[in-house]
Amino acid sequence: MSLIENLNWRHAVKAYDPAKKVSQEDLNTILEAARLAPTSSGLQPFRIVVVENQDLKNKMVQGALNPEVMRDSSHVLVFAAWDSYSNEKIDTVYDHHTDVRDLPRGRFGSYTDKIKELYNAQTPEQHFAHTARQTYIALGLAMAQAAELKIDSTPAEGFSNEVVDEILGLKELGLKSVSLLYLGYRDQDNDWMASMKKVRIPMEEFIIKK
């Protein structure tokens, strides 16, 4: 199937079958799609926490708008962004870039000096606003890859960031949760959206030509 056909197939599932689990192979493919997402300056300033443990999911439902969806999904992917930029983080990423490419460390020093200067002039709040936006590109690619595999998904911002961050110990990792992606297989009988037509704004209204 084409990407467009896959996107027409998918919807934000409202009920999952808790007995059906996503295979490790398929999960790895979805995670790889997210890992390959483009990011500003190639810094990849976020991580994905994979939650399969049912006890953790049961705790994370506190404050969730759709707790049963979180609870019954096969996996919960937590997109968590750096809470701030630092010179050390930037150097670590670019040392990795040069090592992988068999280049001398510091090869991109003139560029990293510029982005360090940019971020050093900003507040941690500005940093997080920027790193958080990077996660949504990866989120979109993860959903597209899941659809290709005929794995259902539900993106979510309706949850308690404080609860999730505390349960997963994200603060200690220098991360803050941004969004979630529930993965699994729809409960056809209880997913009230499964039988509905997909609705989007018409193309002629959605696209503005100048």
Secondary structure as GFF3:
##gff-version 3
##sequence-region A 1 210
A	DSSP	alpha_helix	3	9	.	.	.	ID=ss1
A	DSSP	alpha_helix	24	35	.	.	.	ID=ss2
A	DSSP	three_ten_helix	40	42	.	.	.	ID=ss3
A	DSSP	beta_strand	46	51	.	.	.	ID=ss4
A	DSSP	alpha_helix	54	60	.	.	.	ID=ss5
A	DSSP	alpha_helix	67	72	.	.	.	ID=ss6
A	DSSP	beta_strand	75	82	.	.	.	ID=ss7
A	DSSP	alpha_helix	87	100	.	.	.	ID=ss8
A	DSSP	alpha_helix	109	120	.	.	.	ID=ss9
A	DSSP	alpha_helix	124	148	.	.	.	ID=ss10
A	DSSP	beta_strand	152	156	.	.	.	ID=ss11
A	DSSP	alpha_helix	161	168	.	.	.	ID=ss12
A	DSSP	three_ten_helix	171	173	.	.	.	ID=ss13
A	DSSP	beta_strand	175	184	.	.	.	ID=ss14
A	DSSP	alpha_helix	203	206	.	.	.	ID=ss15
###
